[in-house]
Amino acid sequence: MKTIVLGGGCFWCLDPIFTMTEGITDVVVGYAGGGDKNPSYREVCGGRTGHAEVVKLTYNPNIVSLKKILEIFFTVHDPTTLNQQGADVGTQYRSIILYQDKDDMILANQIIDQLNESGAYENPIVTEVVPLQEFYPAEDYHQDYFANNPEQSYCQLVIAPKVEKFKRVFDNE
């Protein structure tokens, strides 16, 4: 098993997508990339800690490759907007890949270079690729938020369309 930590806006949006991805055995939403130890949701959302909202993915590389995980990641969020995903604005919503080994860093940078060179996006990708220092799980009520709150307006208006896009693009693979 391997792990990778990804941030692409609100962690509630990435959680259900990667939970549905074959080969990913565990998805934990949390915080990474900042300086404070054991930050709370309120502190992270206030932009005072430097952390991003992220998902920590544990996956079986014999079933799903990191390349496929990053392909999904770059499809379901906008990696060209600095510190923003839709109406969510602030450094806590930045696009970020936090790796644990050099091979993962190299692959992430290669994919970003390929996407930029291909013109896949109108603007250049601003995703940070940095080593993981520490991951802090978010409070329990954030885990599986979409599954536990499907009728909540944010889930219906923001998360559900991302889940549908994921299904549309990756369901036939």
C-alpha positions in Angstrom: 0.0 0.0 0.0 1.1 3.6 -0.7 -0.3 7.0 0.3 -0.5 10.4 -1.3 -2.0 13.6 0.0 -3.9 15.9 -2.4 -5.7 19.2 -2.0 -8.0 20.6 -4.6 -10.4 23.0 -2.9 -12.8 21.8 -0.2 -11.9 18.4 1.0 -15.6 17.4 1.0 -15.4 17.5 -2.8 -12.5 15.1 -3.2 -13.6 12.6 -0.6 -16.5 11.0 -2.4 -14.7 10.8 -5.7 -11.7 9.0 -4.3 -13.9 6.9 -2.1 -15.5 5.6 -5.3 -12.1 5.0 -7.1 -11.2 1.3 -7.3 -7.9 0.5 -5.7 -8.1 3.3 -3.1 -8.6 1.6 0.2 -8.9 4.5 2.6 -9.7 8.2 2.3 -9.2 10.5 5.2 -10.0 14.3 5.0 -7.7 16.6 6.9 -5.1 19.3 6.9 -1.5 19.5 5.6 1.0 22.0 4.3 0.9 24.5 7.2 2.9 25.2 10.3 0.6 24.9 13.3 0.4 21.5 15.0 -3.1 19.9 15.3 -5.1 22.7 13.6 -8.8 22.9 13.9 -11.3 23.4 11.1 -12.0 26.9 12.3 -8.3 27.8 12.4 -7.6 26.4 8.9 -10.7 28.1 7.4 -9.6 31.3 9.0 -6.4 31.1 6.9 -4.2 31.5 10.0 -2.3 28.1 9.9 -1.1 27.9 6.3 -2.7 24.4 6.0 -4.7 23.3 3.0 -7.8 21.1 3.1 -6.6 17.8 1.8 -7.4 14.1 1.4 -5.0 11.4 2.4 -5.4 8.5 0.0 -4.2 5.0 0.8 -4.1 2.9 -2.4 -3.0 -0.4 -3.8 -0.6 0.4 -6.7 -1.4 -3.0 -8.2 -5.0 -1.9 -8.8 -4.7 1.9 -9.3 -1.6 3.8 -10.3 -0.6 7.1 -8.9 -0.7 8.3 -12.5 -4.4 7.4 -12.7 -5.1 9.1 -9.3 -3.4 12.3 -10.5 -5.4 12.1 -13.8 -8.6 12.0 -11.7 -7.3 14.8 -9.4 -6.6 17.1 -12.3 -9.9 16.4 -13.9 -12.2 17.1 -10.9 -10.8 20.4 -9.8 -9.3 23.5 -11.5 -5.5 23.4 -10.9 -5.1 26.8 -12.6 -6.7 29.0 -10.0 -4.4 30.2 -7.2 -5.9 29.7 -3.7 -9.4 29.2 -5.1 -11.9 26.6 -6.2 -15.2 28.2 -7.3 -16.6 30.3 -4.5 -14.1 28.8 -2.0 -11.3 31.3 -1.7 -8.1 31.2 0.5 -4.9 29.4 0.8 -6.7 26.5 2.5 -8.3 25.8 -0.9 -5.1 25.7 -2.9 -4.2 23.0 -5.4 -1.5 20.9 -3.8 0.2 17.5 -4.0 2.1 16.4 -0.9 4.3 13.5 -1.7 6.3 11.1 0.4 8.9 9.9 -2.0 11.0 11.3 -4.9 9.4 9.1 -7.5 5.9 10.5 -6.7 7.4 14.1 -6.9 8.9 13.3 -10.3 5.7 11.8 -11.7 3.5 14.7 -10.4 5.9 17.3 -12.0 5.9 15.3 -15.3 2.1 15.2 -15.4 1.9 19.0 -14.7 4.5 19.7 -17.5 2.6 17.4 -19.9 -0.7 19.1 -19.2 0.8 22.6 -19.5 2.5 21.7 -22.8 -0.6 20.1 -24.2 -2.7 23.1 -23.6 -5.2 21.1 -21.6 -6.0 24.3 -19.6 -6.3 27.8 -20.8 -4.0 29.0 -18.0 -0.9 27.4 -16.5 -1.2 25.0 -13.6 -0.4 26.5 -10.2 -0.5 23.2 -8.2 2.1 23.1 -5.5 4.2 19.9 -5.4 5.8 19.7 -2.0 7.0 17.0 0.5 4.5 16.0 3.1 5.6 17.1 6.5 2.6 16.2 8.6 -1.0 15.2 8.0 -3.7 16.0 10.6 -7.1 14.3 10.2 -10.0 16.6 10.3 -12.7 16.4 12.9 -15.0 13.3 12.7 -18.0 15.2 11.2 -16.0 16.1 8.1 -15.2 12.4 7.3 -17.6 11.1 4.6 -19.4 14.4 4.6 -21.1 14.0 1.2 -22.3 10.5 2.0 -23.7 11.6 5.4 -25.2 14.9 4.2 -26.4 14.3 0.6 -29.3 16.7 0.9 -27.2 19.6 2.3 -27.2 22.5 -0.3 -23.4 22.6 -0.6 -23.5 18.9 -1.4 -26.2 19.3 -4.0 -24.8 22.5 -5.7 -21.0 21.9 -5.5 -20.1 18.3 -4.7 -22.7 16.4 -6.7 -21.7 18.0 -10.0 -18.1 17.1 -9.4 -19.1 13.5 -8.6 -21.2 13.4 -11.8 -18.3 14.6 -13.8 -16.0 12.0 -12.3 -18.6 9.3 -13.1 -19.0 10.6 -16.7 -15.3 10.7 -17.4 -14.0 7.7 -15.6 -17.0 5.2 -15.4 -16.1 3.4 -18.6 -12.6 2.6 -17.6 
